[in-house]
Amino acid sequence: MFFYLRRTVVKGTRTLASRAVGFLAIAFALGAEASVSQVSVGDYHTCAVLSDGSARCWGMNVDSNTLFGTLGDGSSRSSSSVPVSVVGITNATGIAAASPGFHSCAVLTGGSVTCWGWNAAGQLGDGTKTVRLVPVPVSSISTATSVVTAHSSSCAMLSDGSVQCWGERPGRDFFAAYDSSQTSSTPVTISGIPTVTSIALGTTFTCILLTDGSVQCWGNKHNNNDVFLGDGTNTGNPSPVTVSGVSNAKSIAIGSSFSCALLASGSVKCWGVNNVGQLGDQTTDDRSTPVPVFSISTATSISAGMGHACAVLINGTVQCWGINWYGQLGDGTTTSSSTPVSVVGITNATSVSAGGAYSRTCAVLIWGSVQCWGRNSHGQLGDGSMTSRSTPVEVAGLGRDNAQIAAGHY
């Protein structure tokens, strides 16, 4: 799931940007290496775009003897705990690692998109269902401004505000039995939705942020489990419904069975399943309409994982809430919390990304480094080890000029 710092999110963001300029000037004076412009954390892997347009990935590449090709380096190595180069990408402007899922896509200069990895549902968009160990072009996309991925689906925002998707149809229950009629190996335009600012993909539902700041979601139940689209029901709907009480959202984030919206005021509202406190409202009660996250009033960036969520505040600190089995809340413990807790040692973050499957989180700091914490079973924290962390560690071998980060499943 992919989110970034907006210059107009809340009052005071300009001050944060000014601080960033100062730090970047220092980094330049010190001769910093090629900088990272975006990081995206997927299921068991993480990928980054560098300022020279190249891409790096690290984490899992093979699981249970299945070669997914998630690293994009053309190899059959099982994993890498440090970044490796993605083959053939020299002009990327954005990247999205599937969460959950085993593929990635990158937006290139000029608006084309390229993807690599697992392709059983056509989620690479090249007209086939063949696994690709190196990137392949997505058919007919030439005006993309951003790309998102999840499970077996990929979508691109186009410059005219429309959305094209490939793989499994967004909003379909990804856990349901495979249905070829619900997939496409080439992009199709999502009809019946207005002009959108962004789209967020979940496992059983999808949400879009409209230009007027409202949010719409659609999706269906899985195994009779509740689906909360934010309209006051728990039944789901195959057509978009308007989320109640959200009219000035700046960004949206989807977790496993819950969603959150960052409002223009800097507050955050969440709705959906709340069994581990992932809505941050001091309870574990499910909510069919949005409720405020406790004590958050100056957020500039949000992200949601499978069972936890995080926000960057205007002062550069990060707060997280929800499940904490692997230390993904970053407070030095493995104790879950239904109210936000502060991440240890981070005071200059610009964006945050919460990973799914109860696993991990990453933050970009104002001077450009990336720090991650939580589960590290396949080297997905990128610190050269496979040791899980309950406090942040720095990703190894990348530049110090990061702009945004996104997190995913593992």
ROGUTI-995284 format. One record per residue (C-alpha): residue in one letter; z, x, y negated. Coordinates in pm, whole numbers, plus 50000, padded with zeros to 5 digits. Each point is the difference from the previous one (the first is absolute). Example, Ala and Ser with C-alpha at 12.3 -4.5 7.8 and 13.67 -1.06 7.14 Angstrom:
BEGIN
+---+-------+-------+-------+
: r :     Z :     X :     Y :
+---+-------+-------+-------+
: a : 50780 : 51230 : 50450 :
: s : 49934 : 50137 : 49656 :
+---+-------+-------+-------+
# end
This chain:
BEGIN
+---+-------+-------+-------+
: r :     Z :     X :     Y :
+---+-------+-------+-------+
: m : 50000 : 50000 : 50000 :
: f : 49884 : 50171 : 49665 :
: f : 50165 : 49982 : 49655 :
: y : 49988 : 50210 : 49689 :
: l : 50165 : 50060 : 49665 :
: r : 49839 : 49788 : 49727 :
: r : 50018 : 50122 : 49641 :
: t : 50084 : 49651 : 49877 :
: v : 50249 : 49891 : 50265 :
: v : 50315 : 49982 : 49789 :
: k : 50132 : 50113 : 49667 :
: g : 50068 : 50372 : 50011 :
: t : 49721 : 50101 : 50237 :
: r : 49834 : 50195 : 49720 :
: t : 50311 : 50217 : 49977 :
: l : 49976 : 50070 : 50373 :
: a : 49634 : 50091 : 49962 :
: s : 50085 : 50238 : 49715 :
: r : 50252 : 50174 : 50221 :
: a : 49737 : 50028 : 50271 :
: v : 49755 : 50166 : 49760 :
: g : 50259 : 50260 : 49912 :
: f : 50075 : 50082 : 50363 :
: l : 49631 : 50016 : 50088 :
: a : 49940 : 50240 : 49714 :
: i : 50269 : 50226 : 50144 :
: a : 49842 : 49975 : 50347 :
: f : 49662 : 50095 : 49855 :
: a : 50148 : 50296 : 49814 :
: l : 50155 : 50122 : 50324 :
: g : 49666 : 49984 : 50176 :
: a : 50074 : 49709 : 50236 :
: e : 49775 : 49945 : 50301 :
: a : 49755 : 49708 : 50023 :
: s : 50210 : 49695 : 49925 :
: v : 50045 : 49682 : 50201 :
: s : 49872 : 49685 : 49828 :
: q : 50114 : 49751 : 50269 :
: v : 50193 : 49988 : 50327 :
: s : 49983 : 49714 : 50252 :
: v : 50226 : 49970 : 50304 :
: g : 49860 : 49819 : 50301 :
: d : 50124 : 49905 : 50344 :
: y : 50086 : 50345 : 50137 :
: h : 49799 : 50206 : 49751 :
: t : 49982 : 50075 : 49629 :
: c : 49700 : 50090 : 49784 :
: a : 49952 : 50138 : 49650 :
: v : 49720 : 50042 : 49747 :
: l : 50004 : 50320 : 49796 :
: s : 49881 : 50050 : 49644 :
: d : 49691 : 50185 : 50124 :
: g : 49893 : 49687 : 50192 :
: s : 50088 : 50132 : 50345 :
: a : 50236 : 49821 : 50242 :
: r : 50279 : 50112 : 50231 :
: c : 50180 : 49816 : 50283 :
: w : 50300 : 50075 : 50221 :
: g : 50203 : 49833 : 50275 :
: m : 49875 : 49845 : 50324 :
: n : 49642 : 50034 : 50127 :
: v : 50045 : 49907 : 50369 :
: d : 50247 : 49755 : 50155 :
: s : 50050 : 49920 : 50370 :
: n : 49682 : 50197 : 50080 :
: t : 49798 : 49785 : 49758 :
: l : 49810 : 50199 : 49739 :
: f : 50013 : 49804 : 49674 :
: g : 49853 : 50265 : 49772 :
: t : 50238 : 49912 : 49719 :
: l : 50003 : 50355 : 49858 :
: g : 49627 : 49990 : 49930 :
: d : 49958 : 50369 : 50074 :
: g : 49776 : 49954 : 50304 :
: s : 50262 : 50140 : 50236 :
: s : 50176 : 49864 : 50307 :
: r : 50333 : 50158 : 49909 :
: s : 50296 : 49775 : 50074 :
: s : 50156 : 50027 : 49655 :
: s : 50060 : 50222 : 49699 :
: s : 50325 : 50025 : 49803 :
: v : 49817 : 50161 : 49706 :
: p : 49688 : 49881 : 49815 :
: v : 49653 : 50073 : 50146 :
: s : 49664 : 49952 : 49828 :
: v : 49801 : 49681 : 50055 :
: v : 49641 : 50095 : 50084 :
: g : 49729 : 49944 : 49742 :
: i : 50197 : 49837 : 49719 :
: t : 49941 : 50179 : 49669 :
: n : 50003 : 49722 : 49738 :
: a : 50272 : 49751 : 50093 :
: t : 50177 : 49802 : 49729 :
: g : 50234 : 49791 : 50219 :
: i : 50122 : 49970 : 50356 :
: a : 50177 : 49749 : 50228 :
: a : 50152 : 50072 : 50341 :
: a : 50039 : 49684 : 50210 :
: s : 50351 : 49858 : 50020 :
: p : 50032 : 49897 : 50272 :
: g : 49690 : 50145 : 50162 :
: f : 49818 : 50317 : 50097 :
: h : 49720 : 50041 : 49748 :
: s : 49954 : 50105 : 49638 :
: c : 49747 : 49940 : 49725 :
: a : 49921 : 50184 : 49678 :
: v : 49821 : 49892 : 49681 :
: l : 49747 : 50255 : 49878 :
: t : 49865 : 50076 : 49655 :
: g : 49738 : 49739 : 49918 :
: g : 50169 : 49722 : 50196 :
: s : 49904 : 50060 : 50362 :
: v : 50261 : 49994 : 50280 :
: t : 50038 : 50211 : 50313 :
: c : 50235 : 49940 : 50297 :
: w : 50115 : 50174 : 50319 :
: g : 50224 : 49946 : 50305 :
: w : 50045 : 49705 : 50236 :
: n : 49721 : 49743 : 49984 :
: a : 50053 : 49739 : 50272 :
: a : 49953 : 49709 : 49758 :
: g : 49739 : 50163 : 49778 :
: q : 50260 : 50097 : 49740 :
: l : 49800 : 50310 : 49903 :
: g : 49720 : 49779 : 49870 :
: d : 49711 : 50209 : 50133 :
: g : 49850 : 49725 : 50216 :
: t : 50153 : 50132 : 50324 :
: k : 50328 : 49987 : 50190 :
: t : 49996 : 50370 : 50083 :
: v : 50300 : 50224 : 49930 :
: r : 49912 : 50257 : 49733 :
: l : 50174 : 50338 : 49981 :
: v : 49839 : 50071 : 49662 :
: p : 49919 : 49764 : 49709 :
: v : 49698 : 49767 : 50015 :
: p : 49857 : 49797 : 49709 :
: v : 50087 : 49632 : 49971 :
: s : 49680 : 49796 : 49993 :
: s : 49876 : 49860 : 49666 :
: i : 50310 : 50075 : 49786 :
: s : 49899 : 50168 : 49673 :
: t : 50231 : 49865 : 49726 :
: a : 50349 : 50032 : 50150 :
: t : 50291 : 50074 : 49769 :
: s : 50272 : 50011 : 50268 :
: v : 50049 : 49948 : 50372 :
: v : 50284 : 49863 : 50216 :
: t : 50051 : 50012 : 50376 :
: a : 50232 : 49841 : 50255 :
: h : 49992 : 49964 : 50377 :
: s : 49632 : 49937 : 50085 :
: s : 49884 : 49895 : 49654 :
: s : 49870 : 50172 : 49688 :
: c : 49916 : 49857 : 49658 :
: a : 49848 : 50139 : 49682 :
: m : 50049 : 49872 : 49646 :
: l : 49665 : 50006 : 49821 :
: s : 49939 : 50059 : 49632 :
: d : 49912 : 49633 : 49941 :
: g : 50342 : 49884 : 50130 :
: s : 49871 : 49881 : 50337 :
: v : 50132 : 50119 : 50337 :
: q : 49805 : 50108 : 50307 :
: c : 50169 : 50052 : 50338 :
: w : 49907 : 50124 : 50346 :
: g : 50172 : 50013 : 50338 :
: e : 50230 : 49706 : 50072 :
: r : 49997 : 49719 : 49745 :
: p : 50284 : 50035 : 49746 :
: g : 50271 : 49739 : 50047 :
: r : 49932 : 49971 : 50371 :
: d : 50291 : 50057 : 50237 :
: f : 49937 : 50361 : 50103 :
: f : 50236 : 49955 : 50296 :
: a : 49797 : 49712 : 50145 :
: a : 49753 : 50048 : 50285 :
: y : 49687 : 50186 : 49896 :
: d : 49728 : 49766 : 49875 :
: s : 49662 : 50157 : 49924 :
: s : 49908 : 49702 : 49782 :
: q : 50279 : 50107 : 49762 :
: t : 49865 : 50352 : 49953 :
: s : 49711 : 50171 : 49826 :
: s : 49895 : 50364 : 50029 :
: t : 49831 : 49982 : 49658 :
: p : 50143 : 49876 : 49667 :
: v : 50006 : 49628 : 49918 :
: t : 50101 : 49844 : 49668 :
: i : 50325 : 49803 : 50004 :
: s : 49901 : 49660 : 49868 :
: g : 50214 : 49729 : 49846 :
: i : 50222 : 50228 : 49793 :
: p : 49991 : 50058 : 49623 :
: t : 49954 : 50335 : 49829 :
: v : 50280 : 50228 : 50121 :
: t : 50184 : 50303 : 49872 :
: s : 50117 : 50124 : 50340 :
: i : 50037 : 49899 : 50362 :
: a : 50276 : 50080 : 50251 :
: l : 49951 : 49973 : 50376 :
: g : 50277 : 49904 : 50243 :
: t : 50007 : 49945 : 50375 :
: t : 49992 : 49619 : 49995 :
: f : 49922 : 49923 : 49636 :
: t : 49825 : 50135 : 49691 :
: c : 50082 : 49974 : 49628 :
: i : 49793 : 50045 : 49685 :
: l : 50104 : 50063 : 49641 :
: l : 49789 : 49803 : 49752 :
: t : 49903 : 50104 : 49650 :
: d : 50242 : 49748 : 49848 :
: g : 50299 : 50159 : 50178 :
: s : 50037 : 49732 : 50265 :
: v : 50001 : 50075 : 50373 :
: q : 49833 : 49818 : 50288 :
: c : 50057 : 50054 : 50373 :
: w : 49858 : 49869 : 50326 :
: g : 50066 : 50052 : 50371 :
: n : 50118 : 49838 : 50323 :
: k : 50296 : 49994 : 50236 :
: h : 50027 : 50239 : 50294 :
: n : 50172 : 49874 : 50319 :
: n : 50146 : 49717 : 49791 :
: n : 50183 : 50245 : 49774 :
: d : 50040 : 49894 : 49638 :
: v : 49746 : 50120 : 49744 :
: f : 50122 : 49993 : 49641 :
: l : 49718 : 49994 : 49746 :
: g : 50236 : 49936 : 49708 :
: d : 49902 : 49637 : 49946 :
: g : 50323 : 49848 : 50131 :
: t : 49880 : 49958 : 50360 :
: n : 50024 : 50208 : 50316 :
: t : 49692 : 49865 : 50178 :
: g : 49725 : 50221 : 49864 :
: n : 49661 : 49891 : 49871 :
: p : 49649 : 50129 : 50079 :
: s : 49904 : 49946 : 49634 :
: p : 50158 : 50173 : 49699 :
: v : 50311 : 49831 : 49855 :
: t : 50169 : 50088 : 49672 :
: v : 50335 : 50182 : 50019 :
: s : 50265 : 49797 : 49819 :
: g : 50167 : 50139 : 49689 :
: v : 49783 : 50309 : 49955 :
: s : 49776 : 49991 : 49695 :
: n : 50015 : 50350 : 49852 :
: a : 49974 : 50239 : 50294 :
: k : 49871 : 50353 : 49945 :
: s : 49980 : 50108 : 50364 :
: i : 50068 : 49864 : 50349 :
: a : 50124 : 50147 : 50327 :
: i : 50002 : 49863 : 50354 :
: g : 50238 : 50099 : 50278 :
: s : 49996 : 49881 : 50358 :
: s : 50113 : 49643 : 49933 :
: f : 50090 : 50005 : 49632 :
: s : 49841 : 50062 : 49662 :
: c : 50109 : 50122 : 49657 :
: a : 49859 : 49982 : 49649 :
: l : 50070 : 50230 : 49705 :
: l : 50020 : 49792 : 49683 :
: a : 49907 : 50099 : 49646 :
: s : 50368 : 49997 : 49906 :
: g : 50079 : 50277 : 50250 :
: s : 50181 : 49766 : 50236 :
: v : 49893 : 49954 : 50363 :
: k : 49983 : 49682 : 50205 :
: c : 49964 : 49983 : 50379 :
: w : 49956 : 49725 : 50259 :
: g : 49971 : 49960 : 50377 :
: v : 50201 : 50115 : 50299 :
: n : 50331 : 50164 : 49903 :
: n : 50173 : 50082 : 50327 :
: v : 50077 : 50358 : 49897 :
: g : 50046 : 49945 : 49628 :
: q : 49643 : 50093 : 49908 :
: l : 49991 : 49747 : 49715 :
: g : 50279 : 50186 : 49822 :
: d : 50186 : 49686 : 49887 :
: q : 50338 : 50091 : 50156 :
: t : 49940 : 49764 : 50295 :
: t : 49816 : 49992 : 50331 :
: d : 49870 : 49647 : 49945 :
: d : 49626 : 49938 : 50029 :
: r : 49837 : 49874 : 49679 :
: s : 49693 : 49777 : 49976 :
: t : 49970 : 50060 : 49624 :
: p : 50056 : 50321 : 49799 :
: v : 50354 : 50116 : 49917 :
: p : 50098 : 50282 : 49762 :
: v : 50087 : 50336 : 50149 :
: f : 50362 : 50069 : 49902 :
: s : 50052 : 50229 : 49698 :
: i : 49634 : 50105 : 49963 :
: s : 49883 : 49944 : 49641 :
: t : 49803 : 50311 : 49898 :
: a : 49767 : 50067 : 50295 :
: t : 49664 : 50169 : 49940 :
: s : 49874 : 50020 : 50358 :
: i : 50076 : 49824 : 50330 :
: s : 49909 : 50028 : 50366 :
: a : 50097 : 49814 : 50317 :
: g : 50026 : 50128 : 50356 :
: m : 50056 : 49813 : 50324 :
: g : 50368 : 49934 : 49933 :
: h : 50082 : 50166 : 49669 :
: a : 49874 : 50022 : 49644 :
: c : 50039 : 50242 : 49710 :
: a : 49955 : 50010 : 49623 :
: v : 49964 : 50278 : 49744 :
: l : 50204 : 49930 : 49687 :
: i : 49904 : 50091 : 49644 :
: n : 50248 : 50290 : 50003 :
: g : 49817 : 50159 : 50295 :
: t : 50257 : 49917 : 50267 :
: v : 49909 : 49816 : 50321 :
: q : 50192 : 49716 : 50161 :
: c : 49937 : 49859 : 50350 :
: w : 50138 : 49712 : 50206 :
: g : 49969 : 49857 : 50351 :
: i : 50011 : 50164 : 50339 :
: n : 50102 : 50365 : 50025 :
: w : 49979 : 50098 : 50367 :
: y : 49829 : 50331 : 49928 :
: g : 50141 : 50071 : 49654 :
: q : 49704 : 49843 : 49821 :
: l : 50221 : 49876 : 49716 :
: g : 50057 : 50366 : 49909 :
: d : 50369 : 49971 : 49918 :
: g : 50114 : 50250 : 50261 :
: t : 50108 : 49733 : 50249 :
: t : 49848 : 49782 : 50270 :
: t : 50184 : 49688 : 49879 :
: s : 49780 : 49705 : 49908 :
: s : 50056 : 49826 : 49666 :
: s : 49912 : 49657 : 49858 :
: t : 50046 : 50137 : 49648 :
: p : 49814 : 50296 : 49845 :
: v : 50145 : 50348 : 50054 :
: s : 49901 : 50317 : 49815 :
: v : 49789 : 50267 : 50170 :
: v : 50182 : 50333 : 49996 :
: g : 49874 : 50268 : 49763 :
: i : 49699 : 49823 : 49850 :
: t : 50012 : 49960 : 49622 :
: n : 49637 : 50044 : 49894 :
: a : 49789 : 49778 : 50230 :
: t : 49686 : 49828 : 49876 :
: s : 49913 : 49796 : 50311 :
: v : 50138 : 49918 : 50343 :
: s : 49863 : 49898 : 50337 :
: a : 50207 : 49832 : 50272 :
: g : 49876 : 50043 : 50358 :
: g : 49999 : 49736 : 50270 :
: a : 50159 : 49973 : 50345 :
: y : 50345 : 50077 : 49855 :
: s : 49892 : 50355 : 49940 :
: r : 49946 : 50190 : 49675 :
: t : 49943 : 50021 : 49626 :
: c : 49830 : 50242 : 49762 :
: a : 50017 : 50049 : 49624 :
: v : 49784 : 50190 : 49753 :
: l : 50202 : 50194 : 49745 :
: i : 49910 : 50040 : 49636 :
: w : 49907 : 50369 : 50036 :
: g : 49764 : 49921 : 50286 :
: s : 50178 : 50073 : 50326 :
: v : 50044 : 49742 : 50278 :
: q : 50327 : 49945 : 50181 :
: c : 50043 : 49791 : 50315 :
: w : 50289 : 49883 : 50214 :
: g : 50060 : 49799 : 50317 :
: r : 49837 : 50019 : 50342 :
: n : 49803 : 50315 : 50089 :
: s : 49911 : 49962 : 50369 :
: h : 49643 : 50128 : 49956 :
: g : 50036 : 50223 : 49695 :
: q : 49919 : 49714 : 49765 :
: l : 50242 : 50122 : 49731 :
: g : 49777 : 50306 : 49962 :
: d : 50277 : 50257 : 49967 :
: g : 49892 : 50211 : 50297 :
: s : 50256 : 49849 : 50236 :
: m : 50049 : 49694 : 50217 :
: t : 50356 : 49941 : 49888 :
: s : 50087 : 49665 : 49845 :
: r : 50173 : 50014 : 49660 :
: s : 50241 : 49766 : 49822 :
: t : 49945 : 50179 : 49669 :
: p : 49671 : 50115 : 49840 :
: v : 49808 : 50311 : 50108 :
: e : 49689 : 50141 : 49834 :
: v : 49656 : 49975 : 50164 :
: a : 49879 : 50352 : 50083 :
: g : 49693 : 50172 : 49862 :
: l : 49877 : 49744 : 49747 :
: g : 49954 : 50032 : 49624 :
: r : 50246 : 49890 : 49736 :
: d : 49792 : 49755 : 49795 :
: n : 50031 : 49674 : 50194 :
: a : 49919 : 49663 : 49840 :
: q : 50072 : 49733 : 50262 :
: i : 50114 : 49941 : 50356 :
: a : 49987 : 49724 : 50260 :
: a : 50188 : 49957 : 50322 :
: g : 49951 : 49836 : 50331 :
: h : 50112 : 49933 : 50350 :
: y : 50148 : 50318 : 50143 :
+---+-------+-------+-------+
# end
